[in-house]
Amino acid sequence: MAGAFPVVAAATLAFTGSVVLLDPSRKVNSAQLIDGWGHKQPLLNLAYVRVGVPRIEGAVQISCKNGKVVERGYVTPGAPTWQKLGDTCSTSRS
């Protein structure tokens, strides 16, 4: 029965239009959703995963541990968004 909890949690996140940011190298200091009017909604930090169910329409704003701040993707309530950090927080310029 305890093994069912992760499955139920994952299904709930998938069907509620969640935002999931994967950060396997743990380079993110904080992450939040931000809209065009400056409204912010922080994402919950679960080790190397940041999770939230958007109440606003906008982008994911990522603050890296090296001081870099970037905005990525598009989020809206009801539409699931999954992003993997990759090289977003690298110090090299693209």
ROFIMAR-784357 format. One record per residue: residue number from 1; x, y, z of N, C-alpha, C, O, CB in turn. Coordinates in nm, 3 decimals. Atoms other than C-alpha are relative to their C-alpha. Last residue first. Glycine has a CB too. Layout:
N
<site n="NUM" n_px="X" n_py="Y" n_pz="Z" ca_px="X" ca_py="Y" ca_pz="Z" c_px="X" c_py="Y" c_pz="Z" o_px="X" o_py="Y" o_pz="Z" cb_px="X" cb_py="Y" cb_pz="Z"/>
...
This chain:
94
<site n="94" n_px="0.049" n_py="0.070" n_pz="0.119" ca_px="2.556" ca_py="3.055" ca_pz="-2.536" c_px="-0.019" c_py="0.096" c_pz="-0.116" o_px="-0.060" o_py="0.054" o_pz="-0.224" cb_px="-0.131" cb_py="-0.070" cb_pz="0.030"/>
<site n="93" n_px="0.100" n_py="-0.080" n_pz="0.072" ca_px="2.776" ca_py="3.192" ca_pz="-2.262" c_px="-0.043" c_py="-0.076" c_pz="-0.124" o_px="0.039" o_py="-0.140" o_pz="-0.190" cb_px="0.055" cb_py="0.142" cb_pz="-0.037"/>
<site n="92" n_px="-0.034" n_py="-0.034" n_pz="0.138" ca_px="2.953" ca_py="2.952" ca_pz="-2.028" c_px="-0.112" c_py="0.078" c_pz="-0.065" o_px="-0.229" o_py="0.064" o_pz="-0.028" cb_px="0.031" cb_py="-0.127" cb_pz="-0.081"/>
<site n="91" n_px="-0.061" n_py="-0.132" n_pz="0.004" ca_px="2.883" ca_py="2.972" ca_pz="-1.654" c_px="0.040" c_py="0.040" c_pz="-0.141" o_px="0.075" o_py="0.156" o_pz="-0.165" cb_px="0.122" cb_py="0.004" cb_pz="0.091"/>
<site n="90" n_px="-0.144" n_py="0.004" n_pz="0.025" ca_px="2.640" ca_py="2.683" ca_pz="-1.660" c_px="0.054" c_py="0.143" c_pz="-0.010" o_px="-0.021" o_py="0.237" o_pz="-0.035" cb_px="0.031" cb_py="-0.079" cb_pz="-0.130"/>
<site n="89" n_px="-0.077" n_py="-0.068" n_pz="-0.105" ca_px="2.302" ca_py="2.732" ca_pz="-1.492" c_px="0.151" c_py="-0.007" c_pz="-0.024" o_px="0.229" o_py="0.023" o_pz="0.067" cb_px="-0.032" cb_py="-0.062" cb_pz="0.136"/>
<site n="88" n_px="0.055" n_py="-0.132" n_pz="-0.029" ca_px="2.088" ca_py="2.651" ca_pz="-1.797" c_px="0.083" c_py="0.077" c_pz="0.100" o_px="0.099" o_py="0.199" o_pz="0.085" cb_px="-0.142" cb_py="-0.013" cb_pz="0.051"/>
<site n="87" n_px="-0.109" n_py="-0.096" n_pz="-0.012" ca_px="2.314" ca_py="2.363" ca_pz="-1.902" c_px="-0.048" c_py="0.141" c_pz="0.034" o_px="0.029" o_py="0.237" o_pz="0.021" cb_px="0.080" cb_py="0.004" cb_pz="-0.127"/>
<site n="86" n_px="-0.107" n_py="0.006" n_pz="0.099" ca_px="2.058" ca_py="2.085" ca_pz="-1.843" c_px="0.109" c_py="0.100" c_pz="0.029" o_px="0.161" o_py="0.105" o_pz="0.141" cb_px="-0.056" cb_py="0.023" cb_pz="-0.138"/>
<site n="85" n_px="-0.086" n_py="-0.117" n_pz="-0.007" ca_px="1.771" ca_py="2.200" ca_pz="-1.620" c_px="0.110" c_py="-0.001" c_pz="-0.106" o_px="0.130" o_py="0.101" o_pz="-0.172" cb_px="0.062" cb_py="0.009" cb_pz="0.136"/>
<site n="84" n_px="-0.125" n_py="0.045" n_pz="-0.061" ca_px="1.516" ca_py="1.940" ca_pz="-1.724" c_px="0.099" c_py="0.115" c_pz="-0.011" o_px="0.112" o_py="0.177" o_pz="-0.116" cb_px="0.056" cb_py="-0.132" cb_pz="-0.069"/>
<site n="83" n_px="-0.125" n_py="-0.053" n_pz="0.053" ca_px="1.168" ca_py="2.077" ca_pz="-1.783" c_px="0.117" c_py="-0.062" c_pz="0.073" o_px="0.112" o_py="-0.082" o_pz="0.195" cb_px="0.004" cb_py="0.153" cb_pz="0.012"/>
<site n="82" n_px="-0.115" n_py="0.071" n_pz="-0.058" ca_px="0.823" ca_py="1.923" ca_pz="-1.743" c_px="0.124" c_py="0.054" c_pz="-0.066" o_px="0.135" o_py="0.052" o_pz="-0.189" cb_px="-0.011" cb_py="-0.155" cb_pz="-0.018"/>
<site n="81" n_px="-0.128" n_py="-0.046" n_pz="0.054" ca_px="0.514" ca_py="2.137" ca_pz="-1.803" c_px="0.111" c_py="-0.071" c_pz="0.075" o_px="0.121" o_py="-0.060" o_pz="0.197" cb_px="0.014" cb_py="0.156" cb_pz="0.012"/>
<site n="80" n_px="-0.123" n_py="0.048" n_pz="-0.064" ca_px="0.161" ca_py="2.002" ca_pz="-1.753" c_px="0.124" c_py="0.049" c_pz="-0.074" o_px="0.128" o_py="0.051" o_pz="-0.197" cb_px="0.000" cb_py="-0.152" cb_pz="0.006"/>
<site n="79" n_px="-0.087" n_py="0.063" n_pz="0.101" ca_px="-0.120" ca_py="2.226" ca_pz="-1.883" c_px="0.130" c_py="-0.045" c_pz="0.066" o_px="0.205" o_py="0.038" o_pz="0.117" cb_px="0.029" cb_py="0.099" cb_pz="-0.118"/>
<site n="78" n_px="0.064" n_py="0.111" n_pz="0.071" ca_px="-0.409" ca_py="2.304" ca_pz="-1.645" c_px="0.086" c_py="-0.070" c_pz="-0.103" o_px="0.047" o_py="-0.175" o_pz="-0.153" cb_px="-0.120" cb_py="0.049" cb_pz="-0.065"/>
<site n="77" n_px="0.078" n_py="0.094" n_pz="-0.081" ca_px="-0.288" ca_py="2.645" ca_pz="-1.529" c_px="-0.066" c_py="-0.106" c_pz="-0.089" o_px="-0.124" o_py="-0.075" o_pz="-0.193" cb_px="-0.106" cb_py="0.076" cb_pz="0.081"/>
<site n="76" n_px="0.136" n_py="-0.048" n_pz="-0.014" ca_px="-0.036" ca_py="2.795" ca_pz="-1.771" c_px="-0.078" c_py="-0.100" c_pz="0.084" o_px="-0.048" o_py="-0.220" o_pz="0.079" cb_px="-0.068" cb_py="0.020" cb_pz="-0.139"/>
<site n="75" n_px="0.087" n_py="0.078" n_pz="-0.088" ca_px="0.337" ca_py="2.765" ca_pz="-1.808" c_px="-0.137" c_py="0.066" c_pz="0.006" o_px="-0.151" o_py="0.187" o_pz="-0.005" cb_px="0.061" cb_py="-0.011" cb_pz="0.143"/>
<site n="74" n_px="0.130" n_py="-0.063" n_pz="-0.016" ca_px="0.572" ca_py="2.877" ca_pz="-2.083" c_px="-0.085" c_py="-0.091" c_pz="0.087" o_px="-0.092" o_py="-0.212" o_pz="0.063" cb_px="-0.068" cb_py="0.026" cb_pz="-0.139"/>
<site n="73" n_px="0.126" n_py="0.067" n_pz="0.023" ca_px="0.937" ca_py="2.791" ca_pz="-2.099" c_px="-0.123" c_py="0.086" c_pz="0.019" o_px="-0.114" o_py="0.205" o_pz="0.049" cb_px="-0.009" cb_py="-0.116" cb_pz="0.087"/>
<site n="72" n_px="0.015" n_py="0.105" n_pz="0.101" ca_px="1.242" ca_py="2.945" ca_pz="-1.945" c_px="-0.144" c_py="-0.043" c_pz="-0.012" o_px="-0.221" o_py="-0.037" o_pz="0.084" cb_px="0.089" cb_py="-0.120" cb_pz="0.034"/>
<site n="71" n_px="0.141" n_py="0.036" n_pz="0.014" ca_px="1.344" ca_py="3.255" ca_pz="-1.753" c_px="-0.011" c_py="-0.098" c_pz="-0.115" o_px="0.047" o_py="-0.078" o_pz="-0.222" cb_px="-0.090" cb_py="0.126" cb_pz="-0.023"/>
<site n="70" n_px="0.054" n_py="0.022" n_pz="0.135" ca_px="1.705" ca_py="3.290" ca_pz="-1.640" c_px="-0.149" c_py="-0.029" c_pz="0.009" o_px="-0.199" o_py="-0.077" o_pz="0.111" cb_px="0.074" cb_py="-0.117" cb_pz="-0.070"/>
<site n="69" n_px="0.146" n_py="0.009" n_pz="-0.006" ca_px="1.890" ca_py="3.425" ca_pz="-1.336" c_px="-0.051" c_py="-0.011" c_pz="-0.143" o_px="-0.020" o_py="0.073" o_pz="-0.227" cb_px="-0.062" cb_py="0.124" cb_pz="0.074"/>
<site n="68" n_px="0.070" n_py="-0.018" n_pz="0.126" ca_px="2.267" ca_py="3.363" ca_pz="-1.300" c_px="-0.151" c_py="-0.016" c_pz="0.021" o_px="-0.194" o_py="-0.106" o_pz="0.093" cb_px="0.052" cb_py="-0.101" cb_pz="-0.106"/>
<site n="67" n_px="0.050" n_py="-0.137" n_pz="0.012" ca_px="2.408" ca_py="3.405" ca_pz="-0.949" c_px="-0.076" c_py="0.029" c_pz="-0.128" o_px="-0.140" o_py="0.133" o_pz="-0.138" cb_px="0.113" cb_py="0.093" cb_pz="0.010"/>
<site n="66" n_px="-0.111" n_py="-0.085" n_pz="0.044" ca_px="2.627" ca_py="3.089" ca_pz="-0.946" c_px="-0.043" c_py="0.146" c_pz="-0.022" o_px="0.037" o_py="0.227" o_pz="-0.068" cb_px="0.060" cb_py="-0.056" cb_pz="-0.128"/>
<site n="65" n_px="-0.093" n_py="-0.020" n_pz="-0.111" ca_px="2.367" ca_py="2.907" ca_pz="-0.732" c_px="0.118" c_py="0.088" c_pz="-0.038" o_px="0.181" o_py="0.148" o_pz="0.049" cb_px="0.051" cb_py="-0.134" cb_pz="0.050"/>
<site n="64" n_px="-0.105" n_py="0.101" n_pz="-0.015" ca_px="2.115" ca_py="2.953" ca_pz="-1.011" c_px="0.091" c_py="0.034" c_pz="0.118" o_px="0.098" o_py="0.149" o_pz="0.162" cb_px="0.084" cb_py="-0.010" cb_pz="-0.130"/>
<site n="63" n_px="-0.117" n_py="-0.068" n_pz="-0.058" ca_px="1.795" ca_py="3.155" ca_pz="-0.987" c_px="0.103" c_py="-0.107" c_pz="0.031" o_px="0.082" o_py="-0.194" o_pz="0.116" cb_px="-0.039" cb_py="0.082" cb_pz="0.130"/>
<site n="62" n_px="-0.097" n_py="0.083" n_pz="-0.073" ca_px="1.537" ca_py="3.005" ca_pz="-1.224" c_px="0.113" c_py="0.088" c_pz="0.048" o_px="0.175" o_py="0.160" o_pz="-0.030" cb_px="0.054" cb_py="-0.115" cb_pz="-0.090"/>
<site n="61" n_px="-0.118" n_py="-0.081" n_pz="-0.027" ca_px="1.226" ca_py="3.190" ca_pz="-1.343" c_px="0.091" c_py="-0.081" c_pz="0.092" o_px="0.051" o_py="-0.124" o_pz="0.200" cb_px="-0.038" cb_py="0.139" cb_pz="0.065"/>
<site n="60" n_px="-0.074" n_py="0.048" n_pz="-0.116" ca_px="0.967" ca_py="2.957" ca_pz="-1.498" c_px="0.125" c_py="0.086" c_pz="0.013" o_px="0.206" o_py="0.093" o_pz="-0.079" cb_px="0.036" cb_py="-0.154" cb_pz="-0.013"/>
<site n="59" n_px="-0.123" n_py="0.076" n_pz="0.025" ca_px="0.741" ca_py="3.147" ca_pz="-1.734" c_px="0.058" c_py="-0.050" c_pz="0.132" o_px="0.018" o_py="-0.006" o_pz="0.240" cb_px="0.104" cb_py="0.087" cb_pz="-0.075"/>
<site n="58" n_px="-0.126" n_py="-0.071" n_pz="0.016" ca_px="0.388" ca_py="3.292" ca_pz="-1.742" c_px="0.115" c_py="-0.092" c_pz="-0.032" o_px="0.102" o_py="-0.184" o_pz="-0.113" cb_px="0.031" cb_py="0.079" cb_pz="0.124"/>
<site n="57" n_px="-0.052" n_py="0.031" n_pz="0.133" ca_px="0.027" ca_py="3.207" ca_pz="-1.669" c_px="0.128" c_py="0.080" c_pz="-0.019" o_px="0.129" o_py="0.202" o_pz="0.001" cb_px="-0.105" cb_py="0.032" cb_pz="-0.112"/>
<site n="56" n_px="-0.021" n_py="-0.114" n_pz="0.090" ca_px="-0.067" ca_py="3.205" ca_pz="-1.301" c_px="0.052" c_py="-0.051" c_pz="-0.134" o_px="0.102" o_py="-0.163" o_pz="-0.144" cb_px="0.097" cb_py="0.103" cb_pz="0.062"/>
<site n="55" n_px="0.122" n_py="-0.078" n_pz="-0.014" ca_px="-0.212" ca_py="2.951" ca_pz="-1.054" c_px="0.007" c_py="0.121" c_pz="-0.093" o_px="-0.090" o_py="0.196" o_pz="-0.107" cb_px="-0.021" cb_py="0.045" cb_pz="0.147"/>
<site n="54" n_px="0.010" n_py="-0.143" n_pz="0.028" ca_px="0.051" ca_py="2.702" ca_pz="-1.156" c_px="-0.139" c_py="0.056" c_pz="0.022" o_px="-0.240" o_py="-0.002" o_pz="-0.019" cb_px="0.043" cb_py="0.027" cb_pz="-0.140"/>
<site n="53" n_px="0.118" n_py="-0.002" n_pz="0.085" ca_px="0.072" ca_py="2.366" ca_pz="-0.977" c_px="-0.029" c_py="0.147" c_pz="-0.027" o_px="-0.068" o_py="0.220" o_pz="0.065" cb_px="-0.125" cb_py="-0.074" cb_pz="0.066"/>
<site n="52" n_px="0.109" n_py="-0.091" n_pz="-0.034" ca_px="0.423" ca_py="2.339" ca_pz="-0.838" c_px="-0.116" c_py="-0.017" c_pz="-0.096" o_px="-0.099" o_py="-0.069" o_pz="-0.206" cb_px="0.048" cb_py="0.144" cb_pz="-0.003"/>
<site n="51" n_px="0.135" n_py="0.035" n_pz="0.043" ca_px="0.731" ca_py="2.119" ca_pz="-0.829" c_px="-0.099" c_py="0.109" c_pz="0.040" o_px="-0.084" o_py="0.172" o_pz="0.145" cb_px="-0.042" cb_py="-0.135" cb_pz="0.059"/>
<site n="50" n_px="0.083" n_py="-0.113" n_pz="-0.043" ca_px="1.109" ca_py="2.161" ca_pz="-0.807" c_px="-0.138" c_py="-0.021" c_pz="-0.061" o_px="-0.149" o_py="-0.049" o_pz="-0.180" cb_px="0.063" cb_py="0.141" cb_pz="-0.044"/>
<site n="49" n_px="0.120" n_py="-0.026" n_pz="0.078" ca_px="1.307" ca_py="1.833" ca_pz="-0.827" c_px="-0.073" c_py="0.121" c_pz="0.061" o_px="-0.090" o_py="0.128" o_pz="0.183" cb_px="-0.094" cb_py="-0.125" cb_pz="-0.004"/>
<site n="48" n_px="-0.042" n_py="-0.043" n_pz="0.133" ca_px="1.665" ca_py="1.770" ca_pz="-0.712" c_px="-0.119" c_py="0.023" c_pz="-0.094" o_px="-0.103" o_py="0.027" o_pz="-0.216" cb_px="0.094" cb_py="-0.103" cb_pz="-0.061"/>
<site n="47" n_px="-0.135" n_py="0.047" n_pz="0.035" ca_px="1.579" ca_py="1.764" ca_pz="-0.339" c_px="0.038" c_py="0.049" c_pz="-0.138" o_px="0.063" o_py="0.169" o_pz="-0.154" cb_px="0.008" cb_py="-0.155" cb_pz="0.006"/>
<site n="46" n_px="-0.005" n_py="0.139" n_pz="-0.046" ca_px="1.203" ca_py="1.841" ca_pz="-0.326" c_px="0.132" c_py="-0.062" c_pz="-0.046" o_px="0.134" o_py="-0.137" o_pz="-0.144" cb_px="-0.123" cb_py="-0.082" cb_pz="-0.053"/>
<site n="45" n_px="-0.129" n_py="0.065" n_pz="0.017" ca_px="1.191" ca_py="2.221" ca_pz="-0.350" c_px="-0.005" c_py="-0.140" c_pz="0.062" o_px="-0.019" o_py="-0.154" o_pz="0.184" cb_px="0.113" cb_py="0.084" cb_pz="0.064"/>
<site n="44" n_px="-0.040" n_py="0.079" n_pz="-0.117" ca_px="0.836" ca_py="2.355" ca_pz="-0.393" c_px="0.129" c_py="-0.075" c_pz="-0.030" o_px="0.140" o_py="-0.138" o_pz="-0.135" cb_px="-0.112" cb_py="-0.099" cb_pz="0.041"/>
<site n="43" n_px="0.013" n_py="0.144" n_pz="0.017" ca_px="0.806" ca_py="2.611" ca_pz="-0.672" c_px="0.053" c_py="-0.070" c_pz="0.125" o_px="0.151" o_py="-0.024" o_pz="0.185" cb_px="0.077" cb_py="-0.048" cb_pz="-0.127"/>
<site n="42" n_px="-0.117" n_py="0.087" n_pz="-0.017" ca_px="0.751" ca_py="2.974" ca_pz="-0.578" c_px="-0.033" c_py="-0.146" c_pz="-0.028" o_px="-0.145" o_py="-0.192" o_pz="-0.006" cb_px="0.055" cb_py="0.014" cb_pz="0.141"/>
<site n="41" n_px="0.046" n_py="0.119" n_pz="-0.072" ca_px="0.459" ca_py="3.172" ca_pz="-0.729" c_px="0.120" c_py="-0.094" c_pz="0.013" o_px="0.163" o_py="-0.151" o_pz="-0.087" cb_px="-0.120" cb_py="-0.070" cb_pz="-0.074"/>
<site n="40" n_px="-0.093" n_py="0.112" n_pz="-0.016" ca_px="0.534" ca_py="3.525" ca_pz="-0.845" c_px="-0.064" c_py="-0.111" c_pz="0.080" o_px="-0.142" o_py="-0.087" o_pz="0.172" cb_px="0.129" cb_py="0.046" cb_pz="0.067"/>
<site n="39" n_px="0.049" n_py="0.094" n_pz="-0.102" ca_px="0.319" ca_py="3.808" ca_pz="-0.982" c_px="0.091" c_py="-0.122" c_pz="0.002" o_px="0.133" o_py="-0.171" o_pz="-0.103" cb_px="-0.147" cb_py="-0.042" cb_pz="-0.028"/>
<site n="38" n_px="-0.089" n_py="0.011" n_pz="-0.115" ca_px="0.535" ca_py="4.053" ca_pz="-1.177" c_px="-0.050" c_py="-0.088" c_pz="0.113" o_px="0.015" o_py="-0.101" o_pz="0.216" cb_px="0.026" cb_py="0.133" cb_pz="0.054"/>
<site n="37" n_px="0.030" n_py="-0.108" n_pz="-0.093" ca_px="0.269" ca_py="4.167" ca_pz="-1.424" c_px="0.086" c_py="-0.005" c_pz="0.125" o_px="0.071" o_py="0.077" o_pz="0.215" cb_px="-0.146" cb_py="-0.004" cb_pz="0.038"/>
<site n="36" n_px="-0.036" n_py="-0.129" n_pz="0.057" ca_px="0.404" ca_py="3.958" ca_pz="-1.712" c_px="-0.026" c_py="0.119" c_pz="0.091" o_px="0.026" o_py="0.227" o_pz="0.065" cb_px="-0.073" cb_py="0.020" cb_pz="-0.126"/>
<site n="35" n_px="0.080" n_py="-0.043" n_pz="0.114" ca_px="0.392" ca_py="3.637" ca_pz="-1.508" c_px="0.042" c_py="0.140" c_pz="-0.045" o_px="0.132" o_py="0.199" o_pz="0.014" cb_px="-0.150" cb_py="-0.002" cb_pz="0.035"/>
<site n="34" n_px="0.015" n_py="-0.145" n_pz="0.004" ca_px="0.646" ca_py="3.462" ca_pz="-1.287" c_px="-0.082" c_py="0.037" c_pz="-0.124" o_px="-0.062" o_py="-0.019" o_pz="-0.231" cb_px="0.140" cb_py="0.072" cb_pz="-0.002"/>
<site n="33" n_px="0.075" n_py="-0.038" n_pz="0.119" ca_px="0.670" ca_py="3.101" ca_pz="-1.175" c_px="-0.019" c_py="0.151" c_pz="0.007" o_px="-0.042" o_py="0.207" o_pz="0.114" cb_px="-0.137" cb_py="-0.076" cb_pz="-0.009"/>
<site n="32" n_px="0.135" n_py="-0.050" n_pz="-0.021" ca_px="0.942" ca_py="3.029" ca_pz="-0.923" c_px="-0.066" c_py="0.024" c_pz="-0.136" o_px="0.001" o_py="0.033" o_pz="-0.239" cb_px="0.000" cb_py="0.129" cb_pz="0.084"/>
<site n="31" n_px="0.076" n_py="-0.003" n_pz="0.125" ca_px="1.274" ca_py="2.856" ca_pz="-0.886" c_px="-0.141" c_py="0.045" c_pz="0.033" o_px="-0.197" o_py="0.010" o_pz="0.137" cb_px="0.000" cb_py="-0.140" cb_pz="-0.071"/>
<site n="30" n_px="0.145" n_py="-0.010" n_pz="-0.017" ca_px="1.544" ca_py="2.885" ca_pz="-0.621" c_px="-0.065" c_py="0.001" c_pz="-0.138" o_px="-0.002" o_py="0.032" o_pz="-0.238" cb_px="-0.038" cb_py="0.127" cb_pz="0.082"/>
<site n="29" n_px="0.016" n_py="-0.058" n_pz="-0.133" ca_px="1.917" ca_py="2.814" ca_pz="-0.575" c_px="-0.148" c_py="0.013" c_pz="0.033" o_px="-0.191" o_py="-0.021" o_pz="0.143" cb_px="0.070" cb_py="0.138" cb_pz="0.009"/>
<site n="28" n_px="0.103" n_py="-0.102" n_pz="-0.017" ca_px="1.935" ca_py="2.579" ca_pz="-0.872" c_px="-0.005" c_py="0.046" c_pz="0.145" o_px="-0.011" o_py="-0.035" o_pz="0.237" cb_px="-0.137" cb_py="-0.053" cb_pz="-0.043"/>
<site n="27" n_px="-0.059" n_py="-0.132" n_pz="0.025" ca_px="2.263" ca_py="2.396" ca_pz="-0.945" c_px="-0.099" c_py="0.114" c_pz="0.023" o_px="-0.062" o_py="0.230" o_pz="0.012" cb_px="0.051" cb_py="0.007" cb_pz="-0.142"/>
<site n="26" n_px="0.029" n_py="-0.089" n_pz="-0.114" ca_px="2.154" ca_py="2.065" ca_pz="-0.791" c_px="0.069" c_py="0.136" c_pz="-0.013" o_px="0.136" o_py="0.182" o_pz="0.079" cb_px="0.043" cb_py="-0.066" cb_pz="0.131"/>
<site n="25" n_px="-0.132" n_py="-0.044" n_pz="-0.049" ca_px="2.316" ca_py="1.842" ca_pz="-1.059" c_px="-0.012" c_py="0.102" c_pz="0.114" o_px="0.090" o_py="0.150" o_pz="0.164" cb_px="0.080" cb_py="0.061" cb_pz="-0.114"/>
<site n="24" n_px="-0.081" n_py="0.110" n_pz="-0.053" ca_px="1.991" ca_py="1.647" ca_pz="-1.110" c_px="0.136" c_py="0.042" c_pz="0.053" o_px="0.191" o_py="-0.025" o_pz="0.140" cb_px="0.019" cb_py="-0.103" cb_pz="-0.106"/>
<site n="23" n_px="-0.132" n_py="-0.060" n_pz="-0.022" ca_px="1.776" ca_py="1.962" ca_pz="-1.141" c_px="0.094" c_py="-0.106" c_pz="0.059" o_px="0.129" o_py="-0.099" o_pz="0.176" cb_px="-0.009" cb_py="0.124" cb_pz="0.096"/>
<site n="22" n_px="-0.100" n_py="0.099" n_pz="-0.045" ca_px="1.441" ca_py="1.851" ca_pz="-1.282" c_px="0.137" c_py="0.064" c_pz="0.005" o_px="0.182" o_py="0.125" o_pz="-0.092" cb_px="0.002" cb_py="-0.125" cb_pz="-0.094"/>
<site n="21" n_px="-0.134" n_py="-0.039" n_pz="0.045" ca_px="1.177" ca_py="2.124" ca_pz="-1.299" c_px="0.099" c_py="-0.099" c_pz="0.059" o_px="0.115" o_py="-0.107" o_pz="0.181" cb_px="0.035" cb_py="0.147" cb_pz="0.042"/>
<site n="20" n_px="-0.105" n_py="0.079" n_pz="-0.062" ca_px="0.818" ca_py="1.998" ca_pz="-1.273" c_px="0.132" c_py="0.041" c_pz="-0.063" o_px="0.149" o_py="0.032" o_pz="-0.185" cb_px="-0.026" cb_py="-0.154" cb_pz="-0.018"/>
<site n="19" n_px="-0.131" n_py="-0.038" n_pz="0.053" ca_px="0.525" ca_py="2.230" ca_pz="-1.341" c_px="0.102" c_py="-0.080" c_pz="0.077" o_px="0.105" o_py="-0.077" o_pz="0.200" cb_px="0.026" cb_py="0.155" cb_pz="0.013"/>
<site n="18" n_px="-0.111" n_py="-0.041" n_pz="-0.084" ca_px="0.186" ca_py="2.075" ca_pz="-1.278" c_px="0.120" c_py="0.047" c_pz="-0.080" o_px="0.132" o_py="0.022" o_pz="-0.200" cb_px="0.040" cb_py="-0.114" cb_pz="0.088"/>
<site n="17" n_px="-0.073" n_py="-0.103" n_pz="0.073" ca_px="-0.122" ca_py="2.068" ca_pz="-1.493" c_px="0.117" c_py="0.054" c_pz="0.077" o_px="0.135" o_py="0.175" o_pz="0.086" cb_px="-0.092" cb_py="0.112" cb_pz="-0.035"/>
<site n="16" n_px="0.037" n_py="-0.133" n_pz="-0.049" ca_px="-0.348" ca_py="1.888" ca_pz="-1.247" c_px="0.073" c_py="0.111" c_pz="-0.073" o_px="0.056" o_py="0.228" o_pz="-0.039" cb_px="0.027" cb_py="0.010" cb_pz="0.148"/>
<site n="15" n_px="0.136" n_py="-0.038" n_pz="0.040" ca_px="-0.340" ca_py="1.556" ca_pz="-1.437" c_px="-0.043" c_py="0.138" c_pz="0.049" o_px="-0.144" o_py="0.190" o_pz="0.001" cb_px="-0.097" cb_py="-0.101" cb_pz="0.050"/>
<site n="14" n_px="0.018" n_py="0.004" n_pz="0.145" ca_px="0.034" ca_py="1.494" ca_pz="-1.431" c_px="-0.136" c_py="0.054" c_pz="-0.042" o_px="-0.146" o_py="0.123" o_pz="-0.143" cb_px="0.017" cb_py="-0.142" cb_pz="-0.051"/>
<site n="13" n_px="-0.077" n_py="-0.107" n_pz="0.061" ca_px="0.082" ca_py="1.609" ca_pz="-1.071" c_px="-0.022" c_py="0.006" c_pz="-0.150" o_px="-0.031" o_py="0.114" o_pz="-0.208" cb_px="0.149" cb_py="-0.018" cb_pz="0.030"/>
<site n="12" n_px="0.065" n_py="-0.127" n_pz="-0.038" ca_px="-0.201" ca_py="1.385" ca_pz="-0.953" c_px="0.073" c_py="0.117" c_pz="-0.063" o_px="0.009" o_py="0.207" o_pz="-0.117" cb_px="-0.003" cb_py="0.016" cb_pz="0.154"/>
<site n="11" n_px="0.120" n_py="-0.013" n_pz="0.082" ca_px="-0.059" ca_py="1.089" ca_pz="-1.146" c_px="-0.072" c_py="0.131" c_pz="0.029" o_px="-0.122" o_py="0.196" o_pz="-0.062" cb_px="-0.095" cb_py="-0.118" cb_pz="0.025"/>
<site n="10" n_px="-0.042" n_py="-0.029" n_pz="0.137" ca_px="0.283" ca_py="1.140" ca_pz="-0.988" c_px="-0.121" c_py="0.019" c_pz="-0.092" o_px="-0.122" o_py="0.109" o_pz="-0.176" cb_px="0.089" cb_py="-0.113" cb_pz="-0.053"/>
<site n="9" n_px="-0.055" n_py="-0.136" n_pz="0.002" ca_px="0.134" ca_py="1.160" ca_pz="-0.637" c_px="0.040" c_py="0.039" c_pz="-0.142" o_px="0.010" o_py="0.151" o_pz="-0.186" cb_px="0.121" cb_py="0.011" cb_pz="0.095"/>
<site n="8" n_px="0.113" n_py="-0.092" n_pz="-0.011" ca_px="-0.080" ca_py="0.849" ca_pz="-0.695" c_px="0.048" c_py="0.145" c_pz="-0.007" o_px="-0.015" o_py="0.228" o_pz="-0.072" cb_px="-0.077" cb_py="-0.024" cb_pz="0.132"/>
<site n="7" n_px="0.076" n_py="0.011" n_pz="0.125" ca_px="0.221" ca_py="0.653" ca_pz="-0.818" c_px="-0.117" c_py="0.097" c_pz="0.001" o_px="-0.142" o_py="0.166" o_pz="-0.099" cb_px="-0.050" cb_py="-0.145" cb_pz="-0.020"/>
<site n="6" n_px="-0.071" n_py="-0.071" n_pz="0.107" ca_px="0.439" ca_py="0.777" ca_pz="-0.533" c_px="-0.075" c_py="-0.003" c_pz="-0.133" o_px="-0.071" o_py="0.094" o_pz="-0.209" cb_px="0.137" cb_py="-0.060" cb_pz="-0.018"/>
<site n="5" n_px="-0.004" n_py="-0.145" n_pz="-0.020" ca_px="0.168" ca_py="0.677" ca_pz="-0.279" c_px="0.077" c_py="0.072" c_pz="-0.110" o_px="0.025" o_py="0.170" o_pz="-0.165" cb_px="0.062" cb_py="0.032" cb_pz="0.133"/>
<site n="4" n_px="0.098" n_py="-0.065" n_pz="0.087" ca_px="0.107" ca_py="0.327" ca_pz="-0.421" c_px="0.007" c_py="0.153" c_pz="0.011" o_px="-0.033" o_py="0.222" o_pz="-0.083" cb_px="-0.140" cb_py="-0.048" cb_pz="0.035"/>
<site n="3" n_px="-0.057" n_py="-0.018" n_pz="0.132" ca_px="0.426" ca_py="0.187" ca_pz="-0.270" c_px="-0.094" c_py="0.070" c_pz="-0.096" o_px="-0.050" o_py="0.120" o_pz="-0.200" cb_px="0.040" cb_py="-0.133" cb_pz="-0.057"/>
<site n="2" n_px="-0.087" n_py="-0.118" n_pz="-0.005" ca_px="0.286" ca_py="0.243" ca_pz="0.079" c_px="0.063" c_py="0.028" c_pz="-0.135" o_px="0.095" o_py="0.143" o_pz="-0.165" cb_px="0.109" cb_py="-0.020" cb_pz="0.105"/>
<site n="1" n_px="0.081" n_py="-0.119" n_pz="0.000" ca_px="0.000" ca_py="0.000" ca_pz="0.000" c_px="0.087" c_py="0.126" c_pz="0.000" o_px="0.053" o_py="0.224" o_pz="-0.066" cb_px="-0.093" cb_py="-0.001" cb_pz="0.120"/>
